[in-house]
């Protein structure tokens, strides 16, 4: 009678598709984002009113709401950087390839937090323009850290999956007979370390490319992720192949 799928294998299937970052950082980000959306809508309306009726009263109202929107924007960005940090670290991989990304995200939190305070000193339209012009340039690298964080979070998930798969293999190995192994089993046992090393190499290569050499200009998500998605998909495909091998060995060759 065939055995049922081991509980640990079920676990790594589930862990690959789940992303349960800290509830606190996620809820804080969602709250700050909702605040920004509300403030930005109010600012857009007041700006429209001011352009149609350029009174001093409308100007002051638009400045006040603009400051609220800038505050909410940077608090939302800081919250998102913290959320991405949690998405990376929640898998407990301690992968050294993520150190630079985590440093960028930490710096981003500091940058956005500082600017949420700086924007509140704005008093005139000229102040608003000066602040905005400076912000556009200064925020390039902090803004790019979001892309780095997203990719690192995806890689961290794949790394956690790979570490769990290794634990599964280690738990199966003692249950495999060492004498008179059938040819299909020998082939699978030889293929597993080769496949695992290929996955490790792809992960290492991808991690090294998270932060590009040139960061001085803005970049779109399509430009950043277009090639990276292909490698992430390849890694996941290889891991699926690895799990298939483990399941086959455990169901058909491992002793109870």
C-alpha positions as CSV (number, residue, x, y, z in Angstrom):
1,X,0.0,0.0,0.0
2,X,1.4,3.4,-0.9
3,X,2.2,5.9,1.8
4,X,0.5,9.3,2.0
5,X,2.4,12.4,1.2
6,X,4.6,13.2,4.2
7,X,3.5,16.1,6.4
8,X,6.8,18.0,5.9
9,X,6.4,17.8,2.1
10,X,3.0,19.3,2.4
11,X,4.5,22.0,4.5
12,X,7.0,23.1,1.9
13,X,4.4,23.1,-0.8
14,X,2.3,25.5,1.4
15,X,5.3,27.6,2.5
16,X,6.2,28.3,-1.2
17,X,2.8,29.9,-1.8
18,X,2.4,31.8,1.5
19,X,3.7,35.2,2.5
20,X,2.7,36.1,6.0
21,X,4.8,39.0,7.0
22,X,4.5,40.7,10.4
23,X,0.8,41.6,10.8
24,X,1.9,44.8,12.5
25,X,4.1,46.0,9.6
26,X,1.5,45.0,7.0
27,X,-1.5,46.6,8.7
28,X,0.6,49.8,9.4
29,X,1.5,50.0,5.7
30,X,-2.1,49.5,4.6
31,X,-3.3,52.1,7.1
32,X,-0.7,54.7,6.0
33,X,-1.4,54.0,2.3
34,X,-5.1,54.6,2.9
35,X,-4.3,57.9,4.7
36,X,-2.1,59.0,1.7
37,X,-4.8,58.2,-0.8
38,X,-7.3,60.2,1.2
39,X,-5.0,63.1,1.6
40,X,-4.0,63.1,-2.1
41,X,-7.6,63.1,-3.2
42,X,-8.3,66.2,-1.0
43,X,-5.2,67.9,-2.3
44,X,-6.1,67.3,-5.9
45,X,-9.5,68.8,-5.3
46,X,-8.2,71.9,-3.4
47,X,-5.5,72.4,-6.1
48,X,-8.2,72.4,-8.7
49,X,-10.2,74.9,-6.7
50,X,-7.2,77.2,-6.3
51,X,-6.4,77.2,-10.0
52,X,-9.9,78.2,-10.7
53,X,-10.1,80.8,-8.0
54,X,-6.6,82.0,-6.9
55,X,-7.6,83.6,-3.6
56,X,-5.2,83.8,-0.7
57,X,-7.6,81.6,1.3
58,X,-7.6,78.9,-1.3
59,X,-3.8,79.1,-1.6
60,X,-3.4,78.6,2.2
61,X,-5.8,75.7,2.2
62,X,-4.0,74.0,-0.6
63,X,-0.7,74.4,1.1
64,X,-2.1,72.8,4.3
65,X,-3.6,69.9,2.5
66,X,-0.4,69.5,0.4
67,X,1.6,69.2,3.6
68,X,-0.8,66.6,4.9
69,X,-0.4,64.7,1.6
70,X,3.4,64.8,1.7
71,X,3.4,63.7,5.3
72,X,1.1,60.8,4.5
73,X,3.1,59.9,1.4
74,X,6.4,59.6,3.2
75,X,4.9,57.8,6.2
76,X,3.4,55.3,3.8
77,X,6.7,54.8,2.0
78,X,8.5,54.3,5.3
79,X,5.9,51.7,6.3
80,X,6.3,49.9,3.0
81,X,10.0,49.7,3.5
82,X,9.5,48.2,6.9
83,X,6.9,45.8,5.5
84,X,9.4,44.6,2.8
85,X,12.0,44.1,5.4
86,X,9.7,41.8,7.3
87,X,8.8,39.9,4.1
88,X,12.6,39.2,3.6
89,X,13.5,38.4,7.2
90,X,10.4,36.3,8.1
91,X,11.8,33.3,6.4
92,X,14.8,33.2,8.7
93,X,17.3,32.3,6.0
94,X,20.0,34.7,7.2
95,X,21.2,34.9,3.6
96,X,24.2,37.2,3.3
97,X,23.1,38.2,-0.2
98,X,20.3,40.2,1.3
99,X,22.5,42.4,3.5
100,X,22.8,45.3,1.0
101,X,19.1,45.2,0.3
102,X,18.2,45.3,4.0
103,X,20.6,48.2,4.4
104,X,18.9,50.1,1.5
105,X,15.5,49.5,3.1
106,X,16.7,50.7,6.5
107,X,18.1,53.9,4.9
108,X,14.9,54.4,3.0
109,X,12.9,54.3,6.3
110,X,15.2,57.0,7.7
111,X,14.9,59.1,4.5
112,X,11.1,59.0,4.4
113,X,10.7,59.6,8.1
114,X,13.0,62.6,7.9
115,X,11.2,64.1,4.9
116,X,7.8,63.6,6.5
117,X,9.0,66.0,9.1
118,X,10.8,68.4,6.7
119,X,7.7,68.9,4.6
120,X,5.8,70.3,7.5
121,X,8.0,73.4,7.4
122,X,6.6,74.4,4.0
123,X,4.8,77.8,4.2
124,X,4.5,79.1,0.7
125,X,4.1,77.8,-2.9
126,X,7.8,78.6,-3.4
127,X,8.7,76.4,-0.4
128,X,6.6,73.6,-1.8
129,X,8.3,73.8,-5.2
130,X,11.8,73.9,-3.7
131,X,11.0,70.9,-1.5
132,X,9.5,68.9,-4.4
133,X,12.4,69.6,-6.7
134,X,14.9,68.5,-4.1
135,X,12.8,65.4,-3.2
136,X,12.6,64.2,-6.8
137,X,16.4,63.8,-6.9
138,X,17.0,62.8,-3.3
139,X,14.3,60.0,-3.4
140,X,15.7,58.1,-6.5
141,X,17.7,55.6,-4.5
142,X,15.2,55.2,-1.6
143,X,12.4,54.7,-4.1
144,X,14.5,52.1,-6.0
145,X,14.9,50.1,-2.7
146,X,11.3,49.0,-3.1
147,X,12.2,47.0,-6.2
148,X,15.2,45.5,-4.4
149,X,13.0,44.6,-1.5
150,X,10.3,42.9,-3.6
151,X,12.9,40.7,-5.4
152,X,14.7,39.9,-2.2
153,X,11.4,38.9,-0.6
154,X,10.7,36.5,-3.5
155,X,14.2,35.0,-3.3
156,X,13.9,34.6,0.5
157,X,10.8,32.6,0.0
158,X,12.5,30.4,-2.6
159,X,15.6,30.0,-0.3
160,X,13.4,29.0,2.6
161,X,11.7,26.4,0.4
162,X,15.1,25.1,-0.7
163,X,16.3,24.8,2.9
164,X,13.1,22.9,3.9
165,X,13.6,20.6,0.9
166,X,17.1,19.8,2.2
167,X,15.7,19.0,5.6
168,X,13.2,16.6,3.9
169,X,16.0,14.9,2.0
170,X,18.0,14.5,5.2
171,X,15.0,12.9,6.9
172,X,14.4,10.5,4.0
173,X,18.0,9.4,3.5
174,X,18.3,7.2,6.7
175,X,15.1,5.3,5.5
176,X,16.7,4.3,2.2
177,X,18.3,0.9,2.0
178,X,22.0,1.1,1.1
179,X,22.3,-2.5,-0.3
180,X,21.0,-3.5,-3.7
181,X,19.6,-0.1,-4.6
182,X,17.5,-0.3,-7.9
183,X,18.9,1.6,-10.8
184,X,16.0,4.2,-10.8
185,X,16.7,5.0,-7.1
186,X,20.5,5.4,-7.8
187,X,19.7,7.8,-10.6
188,X,17.5,9.9,-8.4
189,X,20.0,10.0,-5.6
190,X,22.7,11.2,-8.1
191,X,20.4,13.8,-9.6
192,X,19.3,15.4,-6.4
193,X,22.7,17.0,-5.4
194,X,23.3,18.2,-8.9
195,X,19.9,19.8,-9.1
196,X,20.3,21.3,-5.6
197,X,23.6,22.9,-6.6
198,X,22.1,24.3,-9.8
199,X,19.4,25.9,-7.7
200,X,22.0,27.3,-5.3
201,X,23.9,28.8,-8.1
202,X,20.9,30.5,-9.7
203,X,19.9,31.9,-6.3
204,X,23.4,33.2,-5.7
205,X,23.6,34.8,-9.1
206,X,20.1,36.4,-8.8
207,X,20.9,37.7,-5.3
208,X,24.1,39.4,-6.6
209,X,22.1,41.2,-9.3
210,X,19.4,42.6,-7.0
211,X,21.1,46.0,-6.7
212,X,22.4,47.2,-10.1
213,X,25.7,49.0,-10.5
214,X,24.0,52.2,-11.7
215,X,21.4,53.6,-9.3
216,X,21.5,57.3,-10.2
217,X,18.3,57.4,-12.2
218,X,14.7,56.3,-11.7
219,X,13.6,53.0,-13.1
220,X,10.3,51.4,-13.9
221,X,9.1,48.1,-12.5
222,X,9.0,46.6,-16.1
223,X,12.6,47.6,-16.7
224,X,13.8,46.2,-13.4
225,X,11.8,42.9,-13.3
226,X,11.5,41.9,-17.0
227,X,14.6,39.7,-17.0
228,X,14.6,38.8,-13.3
229,X,11.2,37.1,-13.4
230,X,12.5,34.6,-15.9
231,X,15.2,33.4,-13.5
232,X,12.9,33.4,-10.5
233,X,10.5,31.2,-12.6
234,X,13.4,28.9,-13.5
235,X,14.3,28.5,-9.9
236,X,10.8,27.6,-8.9
237,X,10.6,25.2,-11.7
238,X,13.8,23.4,-10.6
239,X,12.5,23.3,-7.1
240,X,9.3,21.7,-8.3
241,X,11.4,19.1,-10.1
242,X,13.4,18.5,-6.9
243,X,10.3,18.0,-4.8
244,X,9.0,15.5,-7.4
245,X,12.2,13.5,-6.9
246,X,11.9,13.6,-3.1
247,X,8.2,12.5,-3.2
248,X,9.1,9.7,-5.6
249,X,11.9,8.4,-3.4
250,X,9.9,8.8,-0.2
251,X,6.8,7.0,-1.6
252,X,8.5,4.3,-3.5
253,X,11.9,3.6,-1.9
254,X,12.0,4.8,1.7
255,X,11.3,2.3,4.4
256,X,8.6,2.9,7.0
